[in-house]
Amino acid sequence: MSKISPCYVTLYSVTREFGGYEEGGWYFDWYEPIRSVRCRNMDHAYKMRDRLQAAQPKPRYPRYSVLGGADEIWRVERERGEHETLSAPYYE
């Protein structure tokens, strides 16, 4: 059993974004937090994430669709919003 330390399960809206024209064009995923649930430890967080993700409705158009769209996924985190995308990646 994991030691007791607060952690979070955060719901993210994930969209596919155009990164640039290099090498024929490239894309990246943009993570935007929607809400967080505080959990007492990591074991509890993973169980809660599994329950919440199972109850999450499927999007009409997922992020990889040619019609565009967003996926909503739950992520386990030590700090609230740690997977948030803050800037576009740089192509090297």
PyMOL Python script that loads the backbone (N, CA, C, O; Angstrom):
from pymol import cmd

cmd.read_pdbstr("""\
ATOM      1  N   MET A   1       0.844  -1.181   0.000  1.00  0.00           N
ATOM      2  CA  MET A   1       0.000   0.000   0.000  1.00  0.00           C
ATOM      3  C   MET A   1       0.889   1.243   0.000  1.00  0.00           C
ATOM      4  O   MET A   1       1.909   1.299   0.686  1.00  0.00           O
ATOM      5  N   SER A   2       0.477   2.228  -0.781  1.00  0.00           N
ATOM      6  CA  SER A   2       1.298   3.425  -0.869  1.00  0.00           C
ATOM      7  C   SER A   2       1.138   4.286   0.384  1.00  0.00           C
ATOM      8  O   SER A   2       0.116   4.235   1.068  1.00  0.00           O
ATOM      9  N   LYS A   3       2.166   5.070   0.663  1.00  0.00           N
ATOM     10  CA  LYS A   3       2.075   5.944   1.827  1.00  0.00           C
ATOM     11  C   LYS A   3       1.075   7.064   1.558  1.00  0.00           C
ATOM     12  O   LYS A   3       0.776   7.389   0.409  1.00  0.00           O
ATOM     13  N   ILE A   4       0.577   7.634   2.621  1.00  0.00           N
ATOM     14  CA  ILE A   4      -0.452   8.656   2.500  1.00  0.00           C
ATOM     15  C   ILE A   4       0.179   9.988   2.117  1.00  0.00           C
ATOM     16  O   ILE A   4       0.943  10.576   2.882  1.00  0.00           O
ATOM     17  N   SER A   5      -0.156  10.448   0.920  1.00  0.00           N
ATOM     18  CA  SER A   5       0.253  11.768   0.475  1.00  0.00           C
ATOM     19  C   SER A   5      -0.806  12.221  -0.523  1.00  0.00           C
ATOM     20  O   SER A   5      -1.199  11.442  -1.391  1.00  0.00           O
ATOM     21  N   PRO A   6      -1.270  13.443  -0.422  1.00  0.00           N
ATOM     22  CA  PRO A   6      -2.343  13.885  -1.305  1.00  0.00           C
ATOM     23  C   PRO A   6      -1.909  13.877  -2.769  1.00  0.00           C
ATOM     24  O   PRO A   6      -0.759  14.172  -3.094  1.00  0.00           O
ATOM     25  N   CYS A   7      -2.832  13.542  -3.620  1.00  0.00           N
ATOM     26  CA  CYS A   7      -2.610  13.567  -5.057  1.00  0.00           C
ATOM     27  C   CYS A   7      -3.944  13.894  -5.709  1.00  0.00           C
ATOM     28  O   CYS A   7      -4.944  14.081  -5.016  1.00  0.00           O
ATOM     29  N   TYR A   8      -3.969  13.965  -7.024  1.00  0.00           N
ATOM     30  CA  TYR A   8      -5.157  14.425  -7.724  1.00  0.00           C
ATOM     31  C   TYR A   8      -5.457  13.529  -8.918  1.00  0.00           C
ATOM     32  O   TYR A   8      -4.564  12.911  -9.498  1.00  0.00           O
ATOM     33  N   VAL A   9      -6.728  13.477  -9.265  1.00  0.00           N
ATOM     34  CA  VAL A   9      -7.177  12.901 -10.517  1.00  0.00           C
ATOM     35  C   VAL A   9      -7.801  14.078 -11.265  1.00  0.00           C
ATOM     36  O   VAL A   9      -8.775  14.674 -10.806  1.00  0.00           O
ATOM     37  N   THR A  10      -7.227  14.402 -12.423  1.00  0.00           N
ATOM     38  CA  THR A  10      -7.639  15.596 -13.159  1.00  0.00           C
ATOM     39  C   THR A  10      -8.223  15.217 -14.512  1.00  0.00           C
ATOM     40  O   THR A  10      -7.667  14.388 -15.232  1.00  0.00           O
ATOM     41  N   LEU A  11      -9.351  15.835 -14.849  1.00  0.00           N
ATOM     42  CA  LEU A  11      -9.981  15.649 -16.148  1.00  0.00           C
ATOM     43  C   LEU A  11      -9.387  16.666 -17.115  1.00  0.00           C
ATOM     44  O   LEU A  11      -9.368  17.865 -16.838  1.00  0.00           O
ATOM     45  N   TYR A  12      -8.902  16.171 -18.256  1.00  0.00           N
ATOM     46  CA  TYR A  12      -8.325  17.023 -19.286  1.00  0.00           C
ATOM     47  C   TYR A  12      -9.117  16.930 -20.574  1.00  0.00           C
ATOM     48  O   TYR A  12      -9.580  15.854 -20.955  1.00  0.00           O
ATOM     49  N   SER A  13      -9.269  18.052 -21.235  1.00  0.00           N
ATOM     50  CA  SER A  13      -9.738  18.078 -22.612  1.00  0.00           C
ATOM     51  C   SER A  13      -8.486  18.018 -23.469  1.00  0.00           C
ATOM     52  O   SER A  13      -7.586  18.845 -23.321  1.00  0.00           O
ATOM     53  N   VAL A  14      -8.425  17.028 -24.377  1.00  0.00           N
ATOM     54  CA  VAL A  14      -7.231  16.835 -25.200  1.00  0.00           C
ATOM     55  C   VAL A  14      -7.615  17.039 -26.661  1.00  0.00           C
ATOM     56  O   VAL A  14      -8.469  16.331 -27.195  1.00  0.00           O
ATOM     57  N   THR A  15      -6.976  18.013 -27.296  1.00  0.00           N
ATOM     58  CA  THR A  15      -7.216  18.286 -28.713  1.00  0.00           C
ATOM     59  C   THR A  15      -5.927  18.084 -29.498  1.00  0.00           C
ATOM     60  O   THR A  15      -4.830  18.157 -28.945  1.00  0.00           O
ATOM     61  N   ARG A  16      -6.075  17.831 -30.779  1.00  0.00           N
ATOM     62  CA  ARG A  16      -4.937  17.647 -31.686  1.00  0.00           C
ATOM     63  C   ARG A  16      -4.690  18.990 -32.363  1.00  0.00           C
ATOM     64  O   ARG A  16      -5.599  19.558 -32.969  1.00  0.00           O
ATOM     65  N   GLU A  17      -3.469  19.498 -32.265  1.00  0.00           N
ATOM     66  CA  GLU A  17      -3.121  20.813 -32.809  1.00  0.00           C
ATOM     67  C   GLU A  17      -2.037  20.683 -33.871  1.00  0.00           C
ATOM     68  O   GLU A  17      -1.174  19.809 -33.793  1.00  0.00           O
ATOM     69  N   PHE A  18      -2.095  21.561 -34.858  1.00  0.00           N
ATOM     70  CA  PHE A  18      -1.086  21.582 -35.919  1.00  0.00           C
ATOM     71  C   PHE A  18       0.171  22.254 -35.404  1.00  0.00           C
ATOM     72  O   PHE A  18       0.119  23.378 -34.905  1.00  0.00           O
ATOM     73  N   GLY A  19       1.316  21.561 -35.526  1.00  0.00           N
ATOM     74  CA  GLY A  19       2.565  22.095 -35.014  1.00  0.00           C
ATOM     75  C   GLY A  19       3.354  22.906 -36.017  1.00  0.00           C
ATOM     76  O   GLY A  19       3.990  23.895 -35.652  1.00  0.00           O
ATOM     77  N   GLY A  20       3.323  22.498 -37.291  1.00  0.00           N
ATOM     78  CA  GLY A  20       4.084  23.212 -38.303  1.00  0.00           C
ATOM     79  C   GLY A  20       4.201  22.405 -39.580  1.00  0.00           C
ATOM     80  O   GLY A  20       3.722  21.275 -39.663  1.00  0.00           O
ATOM     81  N   TYR A  21       4.844  22.999 -40.573  1.00  0.00           N
ATOM     82  CA  TYR A  21       4.933  22.396 -41.894  1.00  0.00           C
ATOM     83  C   TYR A  21       6.188  21.547 -42.101  1.00  0.00           C
ATOM     84  O   TYR A  21       6.325  20.909 -43.145  1.00  0.00           O
ATOM     85  N   GLU A  22       7.094  21.525 -41.145  1.00  0.00           N
ATOM     86  CA  GLU A  22       8.337  20.787 -41.291  1.00  0.00           C
ATOM     87  C   GLU A  22       8.069  19.293 -41.523  1.00  0.00           C
ATOM     88  O   GLU A  22       7.163  18.714 -40.925  1.00  0.00           O
ATOM     89  N   GLU A  23       8.875  18.682 -42.403  1.00  0.00           N
ATOM     90  CA  GLU A  23       8.784  17.239 -42.705  1.00  0.00           C
ATOM     91  C   GLU A  23       7.383  16.819 -43.136  1.00  0.00           C
ATOM     92  O   GLU A  23       6.947  15.713 -42.817  1.00  0.00           O
ATOM     93  N   GLY A  24       6.681  17.675 -43.849  1.00  0.00           N
ATOM     94  CA  GLY A  24       5.354  17.325 -44.348  1.00  0.00           C
ATOM     95  C   GLY A  24       4.229  17.628 -43.381  1.00  0.00           C
ATOM     96  O   GLY A  24       3.080  17.269 -43.641  1.00  0.00           O
ATOM     97  N   GLY A  25       4.531  18.272 -42.288  1.00  0.00           N
ATOM     98  CA  GLY A  25       3.514  18.649 -41.297  1.00  0.00           C
ATOM     99  C   GLY A  25       3.566  17.752 -40.076  1.00  0.00           C
ATOM    100  O   GLY A  25       3.794  16.548 -40.194  1.00  0.00           O
ATOM    101  N   TRP A  26       3.359  18.328 -38.913  1.00  0.00           N
ATOM    102  CA  TRP A  26       3.358  17.557 -37.668  1.00  0.00           C
ATOM    103  C   TRP A  26       2.333  18.145 -36.703  1.00  0.00           C
ATOM    104  O   TRP A  26       1.965  19.317 -36.792  1.00  0.00           O
ATOM    105  N   TYR A  27       1.888  17.306 -35.787  1.00  0.00           N
ATOM    106  CA  TYR A  27       0.823  17.653 -34.850  1.00  0.00           C
ATOM    107  C   TYR A  27       1.234  17.302 -33.428  1.00  0.00           C
ATOM    108  O   TYR A  27       2.161  16.519 -33.219  1.00  0.00           O
ATOM    109  N   PHE A  28       0.548  17.879 -32.457  1.00  0.00           N
ATOM    110  CA  PHE A  28       0.803  17.555 -31.053  1.00  0.00           C
ATOM    111  C   PHE A  28      -0.514  17.617 -30.295  1.00  0.00           C
ATOM    112  O   PHE A  28      -1.479  18.224 -30.761  1.00  0.00           O
ATOM    113  N   ASP A  29      -0.553  16.985 -29.121  1.00  0.00           N
ATOM    114  CA  ASP A  29      -1.746  16.995 -28.281  1.00  0.00           C
ATOM    115  C   ASP A  29      -1.678  18.163 -27.295  1.00  0.00           C
ATOM    116  O   ASP A  29      -0.649  18.401 -26.664  1.00  0.00           O
ATOM    117  N   TRP A  30      -2.792  18.882 -27.175  1.00  0.00           N
ATOM    118  CA  TRP A  30      -2.906  20.011 -26.260  1.00  0.00           C
ATOM    119  C   TRP A  30      -3.800  19.591 -25.101  1.00  0.00           C
ATOM    120  O   TRP A  30      -4.969  19.263 -25.307  1.00  0.00           O
ATOM    121  N   TYR A  31      -3.258  19.597 -23.878  1.00  0.00           N
ATOM    122  CA  TYR A  31      -3.982  19.191 -22.670  1.00  0.00           C
ATOM    123  C   TYR A  31      -4.436  20.429 -21.904  1.00  0.00           C
ATOM    124  O   TYR A  31      -3.623  21.268 -21.516  1.00  0.00           O
ATOM    125  N   GLU A  32      -5.757  20.531 -21.692  1.00  0.00           N
ATOM    126  CA  GLU A  32      -6.315  21.645 -20.929  1.00  0.00           C
ATOM    127  C   GLU A  32      -7.125  21.083 -19.765  1.00  0.00           C
ATOM    128  O   GLU A  32      -8.090  20.351 -19.988  1.00  0.00           O
ATOM    129  N   PRO A  33      -6.749  21.413 -18.518  1.00  0.00           N
ATOM    130  CA  PRO A  33      -7.473  20.852 -17.373  1.00  0.00           C
ATOM    131  C   PRO A  33      -8.889  21.418 -17.265  1.00  0.00           C
ATOM    132  O   PRO A  33      -9.132  22.597 -17.522  1.00  0.00           O
ATOM    133  N   ILE A  34      -9.809  20.540 -16.876  1.00  0.00           N
ATOM    134  CA  ILE A  34     -11.195  20.945 -16.693  1.00  0.00           C
ATOM    135  C   ILE A  34     -11.536  20.974 -15.208  1.00  0.00           C
ATOM    136  O   ILE A  34     -12.066  21.965 -14.706  1.00  0.00           O
ATOM    137  N   ARG A  35     -11.227  19.878 -14.503  1.00  0.00           N
ATOM    138  CA  ARG A  35     -11.465  19.835 -13.054  1.00  0.00           C
ATOM    139  C   ARG A  35     -10.581  18.766 -12.430  1.00  0.00           C
ATOM    140  O   ARG A  35     -10.107  17.853 -13.105  1.00  0.00           O
ATOM    141  N   SER A  36     -10.368  18.902 -11.116  1.00  0.00           N
ATOM    142  CA  SER A  36      -9.539  17.964 -10.364  1.00  0.00           C
ATOM    143  C   SER A  36     -10.288  17.452  -9.142  1.00  0.00           C
ATOM    144  O   SER A  36     -11.124  18.141  -8.559  1.00  0.00           O
ATOM    145  N   VAL A  37      -9.958  16.219  -8.777  1.00  0.00           N
ATOM    146  CA  VAL A  37     -10.493  15.606  -7.571  1.00  0.00           C
ATOM    147  C   VAL A  37      -9.303  15.239  -6.699  1.00  0.00           C
ATOM    148  O   VAL A  37      -8.392  14.545  -7.149  1.00  0.00           O
ATOM    149  N   ARG A  38      -9.307  15.699  -5.459  1.00  0.00           N
ATOM    150  CA  ARG A  38      -8.215  15.379  -4.540  1.00  0.00           C
ATOM    151  C   ARG A  38      -8.413  13.971  -3.983  1.00  0.00           C
ATOM    152  O   ARG A  38      -9.529  13.587  -3.633  1.00  0.00           O
ATOM    153  N   CYS A  39      -7.329  13.208  -3.905  1.00  0.00           N
ATOM    154  CA  CYS A  39      -7.362  11.839  -3.383  1.00  0.00           C
ATOM    155  C   CYS A  39      -6.382  11.731  -2.222  1.00  0.00           C
ATOM    156  O   CYS A  39      -5.429  12.504  -2.127  1.00  0.00           O
ATOM    157  N   ARG A  40      -6.624  10.767  -1.343  1.00  0.00           N
ATOM    158  CA  ARG A  40      -5.773  10.656  -0.152  1.00  0.00           C
ATOM    159  C   ARG A  40      -4.437   9.978  -0.430  1.00  0.00           C
ATOM    160  O   ARG A  40      -3.462  10.234   0.278  1.00  0.00           O
ATOM    161  N   ASN A  41      -4.369   9.107  -1.457  1.00  0.00           N
ATOM    162  CA  ASN A  41      -3.107   8.455  -1.818  1.00  0.00           C
ATOM    163  C   ASN A  41      -3.182   7.959  -3.258  1.00  0.00           C
ATOM    164  O   ASN A  41      -4.233   8.052  -3.891  1.00  0.00           O
ATOM    165  N   MET A  42      -2.084   7.437  -3.774  1.00  0.00           N
ATOM    166  CA  MET A  42      -2.017   7.018  -5.169  1.00  0.00           C
ATOM    167  C   MET A  42      -2.915   5.810  -5.449  1.00  0.00           C
ATOM    168  O   MET A  42      -3.524   5.739  -6.516  1.00  0.00           O
ATOM    169  N   ASP A  43      -3.007   4.871  -4.527  1.00  0.00           N
ATOM    170  CA  ASP A  43      -3.886   3.716  -4.730  1.00  0.00           C
ATOM    171  C   ASP A  43      -5.328   4.178  -4.930  1.00  0.00           C
ATOM    172  O   ASP A  43      -6.013   3.737  -5.852  1.00  0.00           O
ATOM    173  N   HIS A  44      -5.769   5.063  -4.060  1.00  0.00           N
ATOM    174  CA  HIS A  44      -7.118   5.625  -4.168  1.00  0.00           C
ATOM    175  C   HIS A  44      -7.273   6.383  -5.486  1.00  0.00           C
ATOM    176  O   HIS A  44      -8.320   6.292  -6.126  1.00  0.00           O
ATOM    177  N   ALA A  45      -6.262   7.119  -5.895  1.00  0.00           N
ATOM    178  CA  ALA A  45      -6.324   7.924  -7.120  1.00  0.00           C
ATOM    179  C   ALA A  45      -6.488   7.041  -8.356  1.00  0.00           C
ATOM    180  O   ALA A  45      -7.294   7.348  -9.235  1.00  0.00           O
ATOM    181  N   TYR A  46      -5.729   5.947  -8.429  1.00  0.00           N
ATOM    182  CA  TYR A  46      -5.837   5.064  -9.600  1.00  0.00           C
ATOM    183  C   TYR A  46      -7.202   4.382  -9.660  1.00  0.00           C
ATOM    184  O   TYR A  46      -7.760   4.212 -10.744  1.00  0.00           O
ATOM    185  N   LYS A  47      -7.741   3.993  -8.514  1.00  0.00           N
ATOM    186  CA  LYS A  47      -9.078   3.391  -8.492  1.00  0.00           C
ATOM    187  C   LYS A  47     -10.135   4.410  -8.913  1.00  0.00           C
ATOM    188  O   LYS A  47     -11.046   4.088  -9.677  1.00  0.00           O
ATOM    189  N   MET A  48     -10.010   5.640  -8.411  1.00  0.00           N
ATOM    190  CA  MET A  48     -10.957   6.684  -8.779  1.00  0.00           C
ATOM    191  C   MET A  48     -10.847   7.013 -10.259  1.00  0.00           C
ATOM    192  O   MET A  48     -11.866   7.187 -10.927  1.00  0.00           O
ATOM    193  N   ARG A  49      -9.628   7.101 -10.785  1.00  0.00           N
ATOM    194  CA  ARG A  49      -9.433   7.387 -12.207  1.00  0.00           C
ATOM    195  C   ARG A  49     -10.121   6.337 -13.073  1.00  0.00           C
ATOM    196  O   ARG A  49     -10.786   6.677 -14.052  1.00  0.00           O
ATOM    197  N   ASP A  50      -9.963   5.060 -12.717  1.00  0.00           N
ATOM    198  CA  ASP A  50     -10.586   3.988 -13.489  1.00  0.00           C
ATOM    199  C   ASP A  50     -12.107   4.096 -13.477  1.00  0.00           C
ATOM    200  O   ASP A  50     -12.751   3.897 -14.507  1.00  0.00           O
ATOM    201  N   ARG A  51     -12.691   4.412 -12.311  1.00  0.00           N
ATOM    202  CA  ARG A  51     -14.154   4.568 -12.218  1.00  0.00           C
ATOM    203  C   ARG A  51     -14.629   5.768 -13.028  1.00  0.00           C
ATOM    204  O   ARG A  51     -15.613   5.679 -13.763  1.00  0.00           O
ATOM    205  N   LEU A  52     -13.930   6.887 -12.893  1.00  0.00           N
ATOM    206  CA  LEU A  52     -14.335   8.105 -13.603  1.00  0.00           C
ATOM    207  C   LEU A  52     -14.187   7.947 -15.115  1.00  0.00           C
ATOM    208  O   LEU A  52     -15.051   8.396 -15.868  1.00  0.00           O
ATOM    209  N   GLN A  53     -13.106   7.316 -15.567  1.00  0.00           N
ATOM    210  CA  GLN A  53     -12.885   7.136 -17.005  1.00  0.00           C
ATOM    211  C   GLN A  53     -13.935   6.199 -17.596  1.00  0.00           C
ATOM    212  O   GLN A  53     -14.389   6.411 -18.721  1.00  0.00           O
ATOM    213  N   ALA A  54     -14.326   5.159 -16.845  1.00  0.00           N
ATOM    214  CA  ALA A  54     -15.348   4.225 -17.326  1.00  0.00           C
ATOM    215  C   ALA A  54     -16.697   4.922 -17.476  1.00  0.00           C
ATOM    216  O   ALA A  54     -17.479   4.570 -18.359  1.00  0.00           O
ATOM    217  N   ALA A  55     -16.977   5.904 -16.626  1.00  0.00           N
ATOM    218  CA  ALA A  55     -18.245   6.628 -16.676  1.00  0.00           C
ATOM    219  C   ALA A  55     -18.227   7.786 -17.675  1.00  0.00           C
ATOM    220  O   ALA A  55     -19.275   8.362 -17.967  1.00  0.00           O
ATOM    221  N   GLN A  56     -17.055   8.132 -18.200  1.00  0.00           N
ATOM    222  CA  GLN A  56     -16.906   9.257 -19.120  1.00  0.00           C
ATOM    223  C   GLN A  56     -17.545   8.918 -20.470  1.00  0.00           C
ATOM    224  O   GLN A  56     -17.212   7.886 -21.053  1.00  0.00           O
ATOM    225  N   PRO A  57     -18.444   9.747 -20.977  1.00  0.00           N
ATOM    226  CA  PRO A  57     -19.038   9.463 -22.288  1.00  0.00           C
ATOM    227  C   PRO A  57     -17.999   9.593 -23.404  1.00  0.00           C
ATOM    228  O   PRO A  57     -17.084  10.412 -23.321  1.00  0.00           O
ATOM    229  N   LYS A  58     -18.150   8.788 -24.430  1.00  0.00           N
ATOM    230  CA  LYS A  58     -17.234   8.844 -25.581  1.00  0.00           C
ATOM    231  C   LYS A  58     -17.566  10.083 -26.417  1.00  0.00           C
ATOM    232  O   LYS A  58     -18.739  10.420 -26.585  1.00  0.00           O
ATOM    233  N   PRO A  59     -16.539  10.765 -26.942  1.00  0.00           N
ATOM    234  CA  PRO A  59     -16.804  11.961 -27.752  1.00  0.00           C
ATOM    235  C   PRO A  59     -17.421  11.592 -29.101  1.00  0.00           C
ATOM    236  O   PRO A  59     -17.178  10.506 -29.627  1.00  0.00           O
ATOM    237  N   ARG A  60     -18.207  12.492 -29.645  1.00  0.00           N
ATOM    238  CA  ARG A  60     -18.787  12.242 -30.968  1.00  0.00           C
ATOM    239  C   ARG A  60     -17.686  12.205 -32.024  1.00  0.00           C
ATOM    240  O   ARG A  60     -17.676  11.327 -32.887  1.00  0.00           O
ATOM    241  N   TYR A  61     -16.762  13.159 -31.952  1.00  0.00           N
ATOM    242  CA  TYR A  61     -15.619  13.186 -32.852  1.00  0.00           C
ATOM    243  C   TYR A  61     -14.352  13.232 -32.013  1.00  0.00           C
ATOM    244  O   TYR A  61     -14.058  14.270 -31.421  1.00  0.00           O
ATOM    245  N   PRO A  62     -13.585  12.134 -31.941  1.00  0.00           N
ATOM    246  CA  PRO A  62     -12.355  12.139 -31.141  1.00  0.00           C
ATOM    247  C   PRO A  62     -11.279  13.035 -31.763  1.00  0.00           C
ATOM    248  O   PRO A  62     -11.424  13.494 -32.896  1.00  0.00           O
ATOM    249  N   ARG A  63     -10.229  13.272 -31.032  1.00  0.00           N
ATOM    250  CA  ARG A  63      -9.209  14.228 -31.474  1.00  0.00           C
ATOM    251  C   ARG A  63      -8.496  13.807 -32.740  1.00  0.00           C
ATOM    252  O   ARG A  63      -7.955  14.667 -33.436  1.00  0.00           O
ATOM    253  N   TYR A  64      -8.468  12.522 -33.077  1.00  0.00           N
ATOM    254  CA  TYR A  64      -7.784  12.065 -34.286  1.00  0.00           C
ATOM    255  C   TYR A  64      -8.709  12.045 -35.501  1.00  0.00           C
ATOM    256  O   TYR A  64      -8.278  11.665 -36.589  1.00  0.00           O
ATOM    257  N   SER A  65      -9.967  12.446 -35.340  1.00  0.00           N
ATOM    258  CA  SER A  65     -10.926  12.476 -36.436  1.00  0.00           C
ATOM    259  C   SER A  65     -10.593  13.605 -37.398  1.00  0.00           C
ATOM    260  O   SER A  65     -10.092  14.649 -36.980  1.00  0.00           O
ATOM    261  N   VAL A  66     -10.867  13.406 -38.682  1.00  0.00           N
ATOM    262  CA  VAL A  66     -10.663  14.481 -39.656  1.00  0.00           C
ATOM    263  C   VAL A  66     -11.625  15.633 -39.401  1.00  0.00           C
ATOM    264  O   VAL A  66     -11.387  16.747 -39.868  1.00  0.00           O
ATOM    265  N   LEU A  67     -12.695  15.388 -38.675  1.00  0.00           N
ATOM    266  CA  LEU A  67     -13.657  16.439 -38.333  1.00  0.00           C
ATOM    267  C   LEU A  67     -13.212  17.252 -37.130  1.00  0.00           C
ATOM    268  O   LEU A  67     -13.844  18.249 -36.781  1.00  0.00           O
ATOM    269  N   GLY A  68     -12.135  16.834 -36.499  1.00  0.00           N
ATOM    270  CA  GLY A  68     -11.648  17.523 -35.314  1.00  0.00           C
ATOM    271  C   GLY A  68     -12.518  17.186 -34.121  1.00  0.00           C
ATOM    272  O   GLY A  68     -13.608  16.637 -34.283  1.00  0.00           O
ATOM    273  N   GLY A  69     -12.068  17.497 -32.969  1.00  0.00           N
ATOM    274  CA  GLY A  69     -12.816  17.205 -31.762  1.00  0.00           C
ATOM    275  C   GLY A  69     -11.875  17.135 -30.585  1.00  0.00           C
ATOM    276  O   GLY A  69     -10.681  17.412 -30.699  1.00  0.00           O
ATOM    277  N   ALA A  70     -12.431  16.761 -29.459  1.00  0.00           N
ATOM    278  CA  ALA A  70     -11.633  16.680 -28.234  1.00  0.00           C
ATOM    279  C   ALA A  70     -11.968  15.391 -27.510  1.00  0.00           C
ATOM    280  O   ALA A  70     -13.113  14.939 -27.518  1.00  0.00           O
ATOM    281  N   ASP A  71     -10.974  14.812 -26.893  1.00  0.00           N
ATOM    282  CA  ASP A  71     -11.159  13.687 -25.991  1.00  0.00           C
ATOM    283  C   ASP A  71     -11.111  14.241 -24.578  1.00  0.00           C
ATOM    284  O   ASP A  71     -10.458  15.255 -24.330  1.00  0.00           O
ATOM    285  N   GLU A  72     -11.787  13.593 -23.661  1.00  0.00           N
ATOM    286  CA  GLU A  72     -11.684  13.953 -22.249  1.00  0.00           C
ATOM    287  C   GLU A  72     -11.140  12.743 -21.511  1.00  0.00           C
ATOM    288  O   GLU A  72     -11.756  11.677 -21.497  1.00  0.00           O
ATOM    289  N   ILE A  73      -9.984  12.923 -20.903  1.00  0.00           N
ATOM    290  CA  ILE A  73      -9.340  11.820 -20.200  1.00  0.00           C
ATOM    291  C   ILE A  73      -8.974  12.244 -18.779  1.00  0.00           C
ATOM    292  O   ILE A  73      -8.709  13.415 -18.509  1.00  0.00           O
ATOM    293  N   TRP A  74      -8.967  11.272 -17.891  1.00  0.00           N
ATOM    294  CA  TRP A  74      -8.582  11.498 -16.490  1.00  0.00           C
ATOM    295  C   TRP A  74      -7.134  11.064 -16.308  1.00  0.00           C
ATOM    296  O   TRP A  74      -6.750   9.983 -16.754  1.00  0.00           O
ATOM    297  N   ARG A  75      -6.321  11.908 -15.650  1.00  0.00           N
ATOM    298  CA  ARG A  75      -4.918  11.601 -15.382  1.00  0.00           C
ATOM    299  C   ARG A  75      -4.658  11.690 -13.886  1.00  0.00           C
ATOM    300  O   ARG A  75      -5.192  12.568 -13.207  1.00  0.00           O
ATOM    301  N   VAL A  76      -3.829  10.770 -13.372  1.00  0.00           N
ATOM    302  CA  VAL A  76      -3.412  10.803 -11.967  1.00  0.00           C
ATOM    303  C   VAL A  76      -2.173  11.692 -11.874  1.00  0.00           C
ATOM    304  O   VAL A  76      -1.245  11.568 -12.673  1.00  0.00           O
ATOM    305  N   GLU A  77      -2.173  12.597 -10.882  1.00  0.00           N
ATOM    306  CA  GLU A  77      -1.084  13.574 -10.756  1.00  0.00           C
ATOM    307  C   GLU A  77      -0.711  13.797  -9.300  1.00  0.00           C
ATOM    308  O   GLU A  77      -1.547  13.663  -8.406  1.00  0.00           O
ATOM    309  N   ARG A  78       0.537  14.134  -9.074  1.00  0.00           N
ATOM    310  CA  ARG A  78       0.976  14.527  -7.724  1.00  0.00           C
ATOM    311  C   ARG A  78       0.618  15.985  -7.449  1.00  0.00           C
ATOM    312  O   ARG A  78       0.295  16.350  -6.319  1.00  0.00           O
ATOM    313  N   GLU A  79       0.677  16.813  -8.489  1.00  0.00           N
ATOM    314  CA  GLU A  79       0.317  18.234  -8.384  1.00  0.00           C
ATOM    315  C   GLU A  79      -0.844  18.494  -9.334  1.00  0.00           C
ATOM    316  O   GLU A  79      -0.861  17.968 -10.447  1.00  0.00           O
ATOM    317  N   ARG A  80      -1.801  19.289  -8.914  1.00  0.00           N
ATOM    318  CA  ARG A  80      -2.965  19.599  -9.735  1.00  0.00           C
ATOM    319  C   ARG A  80      -2.538  20.296 -11.031  1.00  0.00           C
ATOM    320  O   ARG A  80      -1.820  21.296 -10.999  1.00  0.00           O
ATOM    321  N   GLY A  81      -2.982  19.762 -12.162  1.00  0.00           N
ATOM    322  CA  GLY A  81      -2.720  20.382 -13.460  1.00  0.00           C
ATOM    323  C   GLY A  81      -1.318  20.194 -13.999  1.00  0.00           C
ATOM    324  O   GLY A  81      -0.900  20.966 -14.863  1.00  0.00           O
ATOM    325  N   GLU A  82      -0.570  19.206 -13.533  1.00  0.00           N
ATOM    326  CA  GLU A  82       0.828  19.066 -13.959  1.00  0.00           C
ATOM    327  C   GLU A  82       0.977  18.626 -15.413  1.00  0.00           C
ATOM    328  O   GLU A  82       2.063  18.774 -15.975  1.00  0.00           O
ATOM    329  N   HIS A  83      -0.071  18.090 -16.048  1.00  0.00           N
ATOM    330  CA  HIS A  83       0.011  17.681 -17.449  1.00  0.00           C
ATOM    331  C   HIS A  83      -0.523  18.746 -18.406  1.00  0.00           C
ATOM    332  O   HIS A  83      -0.610  18.511 -19.611  1.00  0.00           O
ATOM    333  N   GLU A  84      -0.880  19.914 -17.874  1.00  0.00           N
ATOM    334  CA  GLU A  84      -1.418  20.982 -18.715  1.00  0.00           C
ATOM    335  C   GLU A  84      -0.378  21.427 -19.741  1.00  0.00           C
ATOM    336  O   GLU A  84       0.798  21.584 -19.414  1.00  0.00           O
ATOM    337  N   THR A  85      -0.817  21.630 -20.982  1.00  0.00           N
ATOM    338  CA  THR A  85       0.070  22.149 -22.019  1.00  0.00           C
ATOM    339  C   THR A  85       0.118  23.662 -21.889  1.00  0.00           C
ATOM    340  O   THR A  85      -0.916  24.328 -21.939  1.00  0.00           O
ATOM    341  N   LEU A  86       1.311  24.198 -21.724  1.00  0.00           N
ATOM    342  CA  LEU A  86       1.463  25.633 -21.530  1.00  0.00           C
ATOM    343  C   LEU A  86       1.954  26.343 -22.780  1.00  0.00           C
ATOM    344  O   LEU A  86       1.734  27.544 -22.936  1.00  0.00           O
ATOM    345  N   SER A  87       2.623  25.609 -23.682  1.00  0.00           N
ATOM    346  CA  SER A  87       3.089  26.191 -24.935  1.00  0.00           C
ATOM    347  C   SER A  87       3.289  25.078 -25.968  1.00  0.00           C
ATOM    348  O   SER A  87       3.458  23.909 -25.623  1.00  0.00           O
ATOM    349  N   ALA A  88       3.265  25.469 -27.224  1.00  0.00           N
ATOM    350  CA  ALA A  88       3.465  24.491 -28.306  1.00  0.00           C
ATOM    351  C   ALA A  88       4.914  24.024 -28.289  1.00  0.00           C
ATOM    352  O   ALA A  88       5.817  24.811 -28.003  1.00  0.00           O
ATOM    353  N   PRO A  89       5.145  22.736 -28.595  1.00  0.00           N
ATOM    354  CA  PRO A  89       6.529  22.258 -28.647  1.00  0.00           C
ATOM    355  C   PRO A  89       7.270  22.880 -29.834  1.00  0.00           C
ATOM    356  O   PRO A  89       6.654  23.311 -30.809  1.00  0.00           O
ATOM    357  N   TYR A  90       8.582  22.918 -29.734  1.00  0.00           N
ATOM    358  CA  TYR A  90       9.418  23.470 -30.794  1.00  0.00           C
ATOM    359  C   TYR A  90       9.945  22.330 -31.647  1.00  0.00           C
ATOM    360  O   TYR A  90      10.479  21.355 -31.117  1.00  0.00           O
ATOM    361  N   TYR A  91       9.806  22.436 -32.935  1.00  0.00           N
ATOM    362  CA  TYR A  91      10.287  21.391 -33.861  1.00  0.00           C
ATOM    363  C   TYR A  91      11.796  21.521 -34.033  1.00  0.00           C
ATOM    364  O   TYR A  91      12.311  22.610 -34.284  1.00  0.00           O
ATOM    365  N   GLU A  92      12.502  20.388 -33.894  1.00  0.00           N
ATOM    366  CA  GLU A  92      13.966  20.414 -34.069  1.00  0.00           C
ATOM    367  C   GLU A  92      14.370  19.546 -35.221  1.00  0.00           C
ATOM    368  O   GLU A  92      15.558  19.438 -35.526  1.00  0.00           O
TER     369      GLU A  92
END
""", "prot")
cmd.dss("prot")
cmd.show_as("cartoon", "prot")
cmd.util.cbc("prot")
cmd.orient("prot")
